Amino acid sequence: MIAIIILNYNTPEMTLECIESIERNTIAEHKYYIIDNASTDGSYKKIKHEFERNKWNLPKYTFIKSEKNNGYSAGNNIGIRAAIKDGCQYLLIINSDVSFENNAIDLMVDILKNNDKIAVIGPNIIDENGDEQYFVRRPLNFNSFLKSKKPLYYFYNFNINNDGY
């Protein structure tokens, strides 16, 4: 099962639109973990109210209200822990302003299922004008990965360059 982790902070309408896009474009078995990251606008109640109106199938959803906003990573970690505890095989972490099209989630899962050498995958990103967005980061090989980690950076450069930097 795919765990779809959506972190909400004062964006209930976006979160609901995101879920609607997933429901229109995803066949694979999935469960939502909607984490409200201590919103100040009543988001948790607004989103939960939409689900209670039977708009979607409630057993596919877990709502978690964080009492404190400790940032993006901490909020997502709440959802990740819940999904792992529930035995989800795949984790999809997305922002509330994302919209999915063309069975993108199903395609990503198929790629993961059919290639055991891939551990992380992401979709093409298309902006509001229909233009493809590119990642700012360049792909990492082993050496560039080591250099990107600060404690290892100094060790790596000291051993290679013998200058300590």
N, C-alpha and C positions, 0 to 999 in steps of 0.2 A: 504494500500500500504506500501511496505517496502522501507525505505530510506536507501540507501547504501552509507555511508559517507567514502570517501577515502581521506586521507591527503597525499598530494604529496609534497616532498621536494627533488628536484634534482634526481628524480627516474621515469622519464617518461616511460621508457620501462617496468619497473616493474608494474607501474600503469596500463598500457595497457594490460599486461599479466594477471594481477589480474582481470580486467574487462572481458577479453576473457574467463577466467575460470568460472566466474559467468554466463556469457551468455551461455556457454556450459552446465551448471549444474543447472540452476534455471528456474522454470516454473512460480512461483508466480509473481504477478505484483510487479514491483520494479522500483525505480527511483534512479539514481546516483547523488550524490552531491560530485563533485570532487573539493577539496579545494587545490589550490596551495599555499603553505605556504612561499611565497616570495622566490621561487627558484632563483638561480643565473645562471642556465644553459639553460634558455629558455624553461623549461618544459611546462609552460602554453601554449605557442604557439605550441610546438610539439604535445601535447595531443590534443589540439583543432584542429590542422591540420588533425590528424587521423580521427576525427569525421566528419570533413567537407568533407573528401573523401568518405563519405557515408558508412563507414565501419559498423556503427551502426545507430540505429534509434535516431535521435537527440532530439525529444521531451522527451525522457527518461533521459535527462542529464541536470544538472545545473553546469556550471563552475563558480567558484568563485576564483578570484585572490586576495590573501591577500597582501597588500602592505608592511606589516611588519611581521616578524616571531616572534610571542610571545610564541612559544613553542607548544608542542603536544596538550595539553588540549585546549588552546585558539583556535588553528586551527580547532580542531574538533567541538568546540562550535559554530563556524561560520556555519558549515554544519548542526549542530543540530538545530540551530535557523531557518535556511532556511527550513528544513524539517518539523518542527513543524508548521511554517507559512503556508506551503503547505498542511497541514492536514495529513501527513503520520502517520500511526498507529504504525508502528514498526521502530526502529532505529537499524541499524547494523553499528558499527564503526570498520573499519579495516585498517590495515597498507597496504601500497602499495605492500609489498612483500608477501602477502597472496595469496594462490591459493585454490580454492574450488573444491571438488570432490563429487560424489555420492549424488547429490541433498541435500547437507548439509543445505543450507539456507531454502529450502522448508521443510525439516524435523524439523528444529528449529521453524519455523513459525507454523507448525502444532501442535507442543507441546505447544507453547504459546496460540494458539487459543483454545486448548482443556483443558487447566488447568489454571483457573483464580488465582491460588495461586502462579504461577511462574511469576516473573517480569523481571528476567534477565537470559539469557541462553547463552551458548557458545558451540562451536563445539569441538570435539576431535581434538587435534593438533598432526599432524604426521610430523616428520622431513624428511630431504632429504634422509635418509637411510631407511625410512619406519617404524621407531620406534615411538611409542606413547610418547608424551611429557606430563609431569604432571605439574600441577600448583604448584608454590612454596608456595603459601598461603594455610593455612588450612581453612576449613569451619568455619565461625563465628557463634556462638550462641549469644544470647542477651548480656550475661556478657562479652564475649570476644570482642564483638563489642564495648561496652561501654569502655572497657579498651584500645581499639585501638585508640580512639579519645583523643588526648592530653588534652584538657580542661576537658573532662569528666574523663580521667584517674586519675587525681589528686583528683577530687571530689569523685570518686568511691572508690579509695583506702583510702582516708581520712575517709570516712564514714564506710568502712568495717574494716579497720585495726587500725583506730584511731591514726595513726602515721604521717599523713600528706603527705605520699609519696605513 
